[in-house]
Amino acid sequence: MELIYKPWAWYVAGPIIVFVLFMLVKLGRNLGMSSNLNTMCTLAGAGKLTDHFKTDWRASSWGLILILGVFLGGVIAFNFLQVEAPQIHPDSVESLQNLGFTSVSQSFFPQEIYSLDALLTFKGFAVILLAGFLVGFGARYAGGCTSGHAISGLSNLQLPSLIAVIGFFIGGLVMVHVLIPLIF
């Protein structure tokens, strides 16, 4: 059985998230990952191509530290928090196998999606390209990503974040119940 990451208990992770959000509010910052893409594009010189990226990247440089922290957290989780994958309910296994996911009972991440072989097919590359475009467009159109709206925006009681999160959930349901069966 494949190993996955063991999440921290809610009573440990929850107060850490609350502390981080409290500190961000005190510092006048918002948590979010997609806004850091603007900073990275500015650093890469995209301001030469469009005025949108002609900004002072130093004002947003704290977000690069956030990205570094997420990366280091992933390294720590990969090296120290792995456990055996949970068993998937037999009905879910059967439903996924009917869609063509034959590796679903052997691996937590189906190889039909999460493998280099799958990515190097026309369908796999097209799906990744379209998904990346839709996520990027959606994050820009919504004024932030899921982490920014769902964690930071909702904790600040922002109505636009509530609307965005409802849209994220509806989009996820449509993807799982309509589009994935059409794609696979």
C-alpha positions, 0 to 999 in steps of 0.5 A: 500500500502506498504511503500518504501524509498524516495530517496534524490533529485539528486541535494542533493545526487549527490554533496554528492557522488561527495564530497565523491569520491573527498575525496577518490581520495585525500586519494588514496582510491577507493569506493567499497563494495566487497573489504571489504569482504577480510578485514572481512575474514582476521579479521575472521581468513581466513588467516589460511586457505589460503595465500590470506587472509594473509594481513594487515587488518588495511590498509583496515580498513577504508572500515569497516567504510564505511560498518558501514556508509552504515548500518547507512544510511539504518537505517536512510532511513528506519526510516525517508525517507519512502513514499507510494510505486509507482504504477507499470505500468499495463503492468508490473503487467500483465507480472509479474503475467504471471510469477506467481508473484501474489502479485506484485500489492499489494506489491512493493517487490513480496512475491514470492521472498522476504519472508522467506517462499520463501527462505525456499523452495528448489527452493528459497534456490537454487536460493539464493545460486547460486545467491550469488555464482555468485555475489561473483565470479563475483565481484572477477573475475571483480576485484570489485563490481558494486558500485566500478566499476560504481561509483569509477572506472568510475569516475576515467575513468578506462577502466576495470571499463567501461568494467565491467559495460557493463558486469553488464548491459548485465548480468542484461538484460539476468537475467531479460529477459531470466533467471527469466522467466525460473526460475519462 
